[in-house]
């Protein structure tokens, strides 16, 4: 061990001291309370206070400053230091711990040594059993593993430094863990502002200052209704032609106009040149063209097969080949955080768990999809809470705002620019998380090479 710092030693775990613990049967005193150091981690980092009658097996008696090294599923990397009992209760531990006891070595120094990667690799290298939760480190092998031990005063300085570093690491982890939710909140806020007019308020002011006028939402709505009839007539006529039939007289009378928005609550105020409409005012629903295919009947191919929550498979044929918005129909909505709408723009098949909407020109697919992806549809749902359903009729009457086309384009431009920044932050966050997960081990490695604190003179 010539590579060790001056004054350091590298004893085996057996030389450090594996305690011979006394077996305790708590069930013999069912009303008595015990402080139990069980294998599952404790949410508060505290042992369980439990009566003997609740404990179903024999346990080992432990004492303050014992270091508990978990031998079951050693990849978990779980090590505890028994603290002085706060209530003068008997302290006991699961038989799944290897109890290390040495009054001359700082217990917290040992705990850090046992969670350091080089020791953990040894612990996991020779286990009994199979599967993640069924493997166990072999005590007879663990006894032979060595730990680098610094002189007593240096142990204290190493532990103090590691505690300080770990505090910084824990705080930075909490900050990193908060970022995804902050980004989602920001995304939701952007979408809300995009479709109540706040996001483009400055843009409208600039357009007005420059004397630029745009087609009003009322005028645009008339064009959309004409387009809706045009597309319906074209589709119906194609059906007759495919069958070699002549359309009957008055066939055009079967056309159903778009329906008015169904306000379940008072609508928000919109900018002057915007208008409240329904989904059916801005899109054509193509649900009648959907065809579900059971899993057993699907033939694998190159085309995505979509359902309520996105792509579920690949199939050999396709139903659609255009820009469409798919909206969840009958997946559980209550408590849902995933988007309920997403876009497709390629050859694909859609089953009957997702509504299919074709935005009416000049409405863009992006405008409709962004508007609906986090729409609060709960007031319009039907069915049980276990399987809430957004029917086609309910979808068609959802109130959605209609902005002038130039402003719609500006909304999409601003959203896509913001979402690009959000995605860049998410990528950076993933990199930082990956680096952060290695930080503790990097510091521990330095500590047990004698590089973390100045050497004892």
C-alpha positions in Angstrom: 0.0 0.0 0.0 2.9 2.4 -0.8 0.6 4.6 -2.8 -1.3 5.6 0.3 -0.7 9.1 1.9 1.7 9.2 4.8 0.1 7.9 8.0 -2.8 6.2 6.2 -3.5 2.4 6.5 -5.7 0.1 4.5 -7.2 -2.6 6.8 -9.8 -5.1 5.8 -13.4 -4.7 7.0 -12.7 -7.7 9.4 -9.7 -5.9 10.9 -11.8 -2.7 11.3 -14.4 -4.8 13.1 -17.6 -6.6 12.2 -19.8 -6.6 15.3 -21.1 -9.7 16.9 -24.6 -8.5 17.6 -27.2 -10.0 19.9 -30.3 -11.4 18.4 -33.6 -9.9 19.7 -37.1 -11.2 19.3 -39.3 -8.1 19.7 -42.5 -10.2 19.5 -41.8 -11.4 23.0 -42.6 -7.9 24.3 -45.5 -6.8 21.9 -46.3 -3.6 23.7 -42.7 -2.4 24.0 -41.5 0.3 21.6 -38.2 -0.2 19.6 -36.2 2.0 17.4 -35.9 -0.1 14.2 -33.2 0.5 11.6 -34.8 -1.4 8.8 -33.5 -1.8 5.2 -36.0 0.4 3.4 -34.9 4.1 3.3 -36.8 6.4 5.7 -38.4 9.5 4.2 -37.2 11.6 7.0 -33.8 9.9 7.4 -35.0 8.7 10.8 -35.5 5.1 12.1 -38.9 3.7 12.7 -40.5 3.8 16.1 -42.5 0.6 16.3 -43.9 -1.9 18.8 -42.6 -5.4 19.3 -46.0 -6.8 18.2 -45.6 -5.2 14.8 -42.2 -6.8 14.2 -42.5 -10.2 12.7 -38.9 -11.5 12.8 -35.8 -11.5 15.0 -33.6 -8.5 14.8 -30.0 -7.6 15.8 -29.3 -5.3 18.7 -27.2 -2.3 17.6 -25.8 0.8 19.4 -24.9 4.4 18.6 -22.1 4.9 16.0 -22.6 1.4 14.6 -22.2 1.6 10.8 -24.9 -0.4 9.0 -23.8 -1.7 5.5 -26.7 -3.1 3.5 -25.9 -6.5 2.0 -29.2 -7.0 0.1 -29.2 -5.6 -3.4 -25.9 -3.7 -2.8 -26.4 -1.5 -5.9 -28.8 0.5 -3.8 -25.8 1.9 -2.0 -27.4 2.2 1.4 -25.4 2.8 4.5 -26.5 4.2 7.9 -24.8 5.4 11.0 -26.9 4.6 14.1 -27.5 7.8 16.0 -28.1 8.1 19.8 -31.7 7.3 20.5 -33.8 10.3 21.3 -36.3 8.4 23.5 -34.0 5.9 25.2 -35.5 3.1 23.2 -33.8 -0.3 22.5 -32.1 0.1 19.1 -32.4 -2.9 16.7 -31.7 -3.5 13.1 -32.6 -5.8 10.2 -30.5 -8.9 9.7 -29.8 -7.6 6.2 -27.2 -5.2 7.6 -23.5 -5.9 8.1 -22.8 -4.1 11.4 -19.3 -2.5 11.4 -18.1 -1.2 14.8 -14.8 0.5 15.7 -14.6 3.2 18.4 -11.2 4.4 17.0 -12.5 5.3 13.5 -15.1 8.0 12.8 -18.3 6.3 11.9 -19.2 8.9 9.4 -15.8 8.5 7.8 -16.7 4.8 7.3 -20.1 5.6 6.0 -18.6 7.8 3.3 -16.0 5.1 2.5 -18.7 2.5 2.1 -20.7 4.6 -0.4 -17.6 5.5 -2.5 -17.6 3.9 -6.0 -14.4 1.8 -5.7 -15.8 0.1 -2.6 -19.3 -0.2 -4.1 -17.8 -1.9 -7.2 -16.1 -4.5 -5.0 -19.3 -5.0 -3.0 -21.4 -5.7 -6.1 -18.7 -7.8 -7.8 -19.4 -11.0 -5.9 -23.0 -11.5 -4.9 -25.3 -14.4 -4.4 -28.8 -14.8 -5.8 -30.2 -13.5 -9.0 -32.2 -10.4 -10.0 -32.0 -6.8 -8.7 -33.8 -7.2 -5.3 -32.6 -10.8 -4.6 -28.9 -10.4 -4.8 -26.8 -10.2 -1.6 -23.2 -9.3 -0.9 -21.4 -12.2 0.6 -20.3 -11.3 4.2 -17.3 -13.7 3.9 -16.1 -11.7 1.0 -16.9 -8.3 2.5 -14.7 -9.2 5.4 -11.7 -9.2 3.0 -12.4 -5.8 1.3 -10.0 -3.0 2.3 -10.7 0.6 3.2 -8.2 3.5 3.1 -8.2 4.9 6.7 -6.7 8.3 7.4 -5.2 9.3 10.8 -7.9 10.3 13.4 -7.6 14.1 13.1 -7.6 13.9 9.3 -10.7 11.7 9.4 -12.5 14.5 11.2 -11.4 17.1 8.7 -12.4 14.9 5.8 -15.8 14.2 7.3 -16.4 17.9 7.9 -15.3 18.8 4.4 -17.5 16.0 2.9 -20.5 17.1 5.0 -20.0 20.7 3.7 -19.7 19.5 0.1 -22.7 17.2 0.4 -24.8 20.1 1.7 -23.9 22.1 -1.4 -24.6 19.1 -3.6 -28.0 18.5 -2.0 -29.0 22.2 -2.4 -27.9 22.3 -6.0 -29.7 19.0 -6.6 -32.9 20.6 -5.2 -32.4 23.6 -7.5 -31.9 21.3 -10.5 -34.9 19.1 -9.6 -37.1 22.2 -9.6 -36.1 23.3 -13.2 -38.4 20.9 -15.2 -41.5 22.1 -13.3 -40.5 25.7 -13.7 -40.1 25.1 -17.5 -43.5 23.5 -17.7 -45.1 26.3 -15.8 -43.4 28.8 -18.1 -44.6 26.8 -21.2 -48.2 26.8 -19.8 -48.0 30.5 -19.1 -46.8 31.2 -22.6 -49.6 29.2 -24.1 -52.2 31.0 -22.0 -50.8 34.4 -23.0 -50.6 33.4 -26.6 -54.3 32.7 -26.8 -55.7 35.5 -24.8 -53.8 38.1 -26.8 -51.2 39.1 -24.2 -48.2 37.6 -26.0 -48.8 39.7 -29.1 -50.0 42.9 -27.4 -46.8 44.8 -28.4 -47.0 43.4 -31.9 -50.6 44.8 -32.3 -49.5 48.1 -31.0 -46.7 48.3 -33.5 -49.0 47.3 -36.4 -51.4 50.0 -35.3 -48.7 52.6 -35.0 -47.6 51.8 -38.6 -51.1 52.1 -39.9 -51.3 48.4 -40.9 -54.8 46.9 -41.0 -55.6 43.2 -41.2 -58.7 41.2 -42.0 -60.9 41.1 -39.0 -61.7 37.9 -37.2 -65.3 38.3 -38.3 -64.3 38.4 -41.9 -62.0 35.5 -41.5 -64.7 33.5 -39.9 -66.9 33.9 -42.9 -64.1 32.7 -45.1 -63.6 29.6 -42.9 -67.3 28.7 -43.1 -67.2 28.9 -46.8 -64.1 26.7 -46.9 -65.8 24.2 -44.5 -68.8 23.9 -46.9 -66.4 23.6 -49.9 -64.4 20.8 -48.3 -67.5 18.9 -47.3 -69.0 19.1 -50.8 -65.8 17.9 -52.3 -65.6 15.0 -49.9 -69.2 14.0 -50.4 -69.0 14.2 -54.2 -65.9 12.0 -54.2 -67.9 9.3 -52.3 -70.6 9.2 -55.0 -68.0 9.2 -57.8 -66.1 6.4 -56.2 -69.3 4.3 -56.2 -70.2 5.4 -59.8 -73.4 7.1 -58.6 -74.9 10.4 -59.4 -75.6 12.6 -56.3 -79.3 12.9 -55.5 -81.1 16.2 -55.8 -80.7 18.5 -52.8 -77.7 16.4 -51.5 -76.0 19.6 -50.5 -78.8 20.3 -48.0 -77.3 17.6 -45.8 -74.4 19.9 -44.9 -74.3 20.8 -41.3 -73.0 24.2 -40.4 -70.4 24.7 -37.6 -71.9 24.9 -34.2 -71.6 27.8 -31.7 -69.1 27.6 -28.9 -70.5 26.1 -25.7 -69.3 28.2 -22.8 -69.3 26.3 -19.6 -67.9 29.4 -17.8 -67.7 33.0 -18.6 -65.2 33.6 -21.5 -62.1 35.7 -21.1 -62.1 39.1 -22.8 -60.3 39.0 -26.1 -58.5 41.7 -28.1 -60.8 44.0 -30.1 -60.1 42.3 -33.4 -60.3 38.7 -32.1 -63.4 36.5 -31.9 -64.6 33.6 -29.8 -65.5 30.6 -32.1 -65.9 26.9 -31.7 -63.4 24.2 -32.8 -65.9 23.3 -35.6 -65.5 26.9 -36.9 -61.8 26.5 -37.5 -61.4 22.8 -38.3 -63.1 19.9 -40.1 -63.5 16.7 -38.0 -62.4 13.6 -39.9 -63.3 11.1 -37.2 -65.5 9.1 -39.7 -62.3 8.1 -41.5 -60.6 6.5 -38.4 -60.3 2.8 -38.3 -59.0 0.9 -35.2 -56.8 -2.2 -35.7 -56.5 -4.7 -32.9 -53.0 -5.5 -31.8 -53.3 -9.1 -33.2 -54.5 -7.9 -36.6 -51.7 -5.3 -37.1 -49.2 -5.9 -39.9 -45.9 -4.2 -39.2 -44.9 -1.6 -41.8 -43.4 1.8 -42.2 -46.4 4.0 -41.2 -47.0 5.3 -37.6 -50.1 4.1 -35.9 -51.6 6.7 -33.5 -53.9 6.6 -30.5 -54.9 8.8 -27.6 -51.4 9.4 -26.3 -49.3 9.4 -29.5 -47.8 6.7 -31.6 -48.4 3.2 -30.4 -47.1 1.1 -33.3 -46.1 0.9 -37.0 -48.5 -0.6 -39.6 -48.3 -1.5 -43.3 -51.0 0.9 -44.6 -52.1 4.5 -43.9 -55.3 6.4 -43.7 -54.1 10.0 -43.7 -51.3 12.0 -45.4 -51.6 15.7 -44.5 -51.1 18.1 -41.6 -53.6 17.2 -38.9 -54.2 17.7 -35.2 -55.0 14.7 -33.1 -56.9 15.1 -29.8 -57.2 12.6 -27.1 -60.8 11.2 -27.0 -61.2 8.6 -24.2 -58.1 8.4 -22.0 -58.3 9.3 -18.4 -58.2 13.1 -18.1 -58.4 13.8 -14.4 -55.0 14.8 -13.1 -53.5 14.6 -16.6 -50.4 16.6 -17.3 -49.5 15.3 -20.7 -50.7 17.3 -23.7 -54.1 16.2 -25.1 -53.3 17.3 -28.6 -50.4 16.7 -31.0 -49.6 17.2 -34.6 -49.0 14.7 -37.5 -47.8 15.7 -40.9 -47.1 12.4 -42.7 -48.6 9.1 -43.8 -50.2 7.5 -40.8 -53.1 5.5 -39.4 -55.2 6.7 -36.5 -57.5 4.6 -34.3 -60.7 5.7 -32.6 -59.0 6.9 -29.4 -57.9 10.1 -31.0 -60.1 12.7 -32.7 -58.7 13.8 -36.1 -59.0 17.6 -37.0 -58.0 19.2 -40.3 -57.5 23.0 -39.8 -59.5 24.9 -42.4 -57.2 27.1 -44.6 -55.7 29.5 -43.8 -55.7 28.3 -40.2 -52.4 26.5 -39.5 -52.0 23.1 -37.9 -49.5 24.6 -35.4 -52.1 27.2 -34.3 -54.8 24.6 -33.6 -52.4 22.1 -31.9 -50.8 24.7 -29.6 -54.2 26.0 -28.6 -55.6 22.6 -27.7 -52.6 20.8 -26.3 -53.2 21.9 -22.7 -56.9 22.9 -23.0 -58.8 22.3 -19.8 -61.5 20.0 -21.3 -62.8 18.7 -18.0 -66.1 20.7 -18.0 -67.0 19.1 -21.4 -66.1 15.5 -20.5 -68.7 12.7 -20.1 -68.5 9.2 -18.7 -67.0 8.0 -15.4 -63.9 9.5 -13.7 -62.1 6.2 -14.4 -62.6 6.6 -18.2 -63.6 10.1 -19.0 -64.5 10.8 -22.6 -64.3 13.9 -24.8 -66.9 13.2 -27.4 -66.8 14.5 -30.9 -69.8 16.8 -30.2 -68.0 18.1 -27.1 -64.8 18.7 -29.0 -66.6 20.5 -31.8 -68.2 23.0 -29.5 -65.1 23.8 -27.4 -64.7 27.6 -27.3 -61.4 28.7 -29.0 -60.2 32.2 -29.9 -59.8 33.3 -33.5 -57.1 35.9 -34.3 -56.4 37.5 -37.6 -54.1 35.3 -39.7 -51.0 37.7 -39.5 -51.3 37.6 -35.8 -51.7 33.9 -35.7 -48.4 33.6 -37.6 -46.7 36.0 -35.1 -48.1 33.9 -32.2 -46.6 30.7 -33.7 -43.3 32.4 -34.4 -43.0 33.7 -30.8 -44.1 30.3 -29.3 -41.7 28.3 -31.4 -38.9 30.7 -30.6 -39.7 30.4 -26.8 -40.1 26.6 -27.0 -36.7 26.3 -28.8 -35.1 28.1 -25.8 -37.0 25.9 -23.4 -35.8 22.8 -25.2 -32.2 24.1 -25.1 -32.5 24.6 -21.4 -33.9 21.1 -21.0 -30.9 19.7 -22.9 -28.5 21.7 -20.7 -30.4 20.5 -17.6 -30.0 16.9 -18.7 -26.3 17.5 -19.1 -26.0 19.1 -15.7 -28.0 16.3 -14.0 -25.6 13.8 -15.5 -22.6 15.7 -14.3 -24.2 16.3 -10.9 -24.8 12.6 -10.4 -21.1 12.0 -10.7 -20.1 14.9 -8.5 -20.5 13.1 -5.1 -18.4 10.2 -6.3 -15.7 12.5 -7.7 -15.4 14.2 -4.3 -15.4 10.9 -2.4 -12.7 9.5 -4.6 -10.5 12.6 -3.9 -11.3 12.2 -0.2 -10.1 8.6 0.0 -7.0 9.3 -2.0 -6.0 11.9 0.5 -6.5 14.8 -1.8 -9.6 16.6 -0.3 -8.0 18.2 2.7 -4.4 19.1 3.6 -2.4 16.1 5.0 -1.6 15.9 8.7 1.9 17.2 9.2 
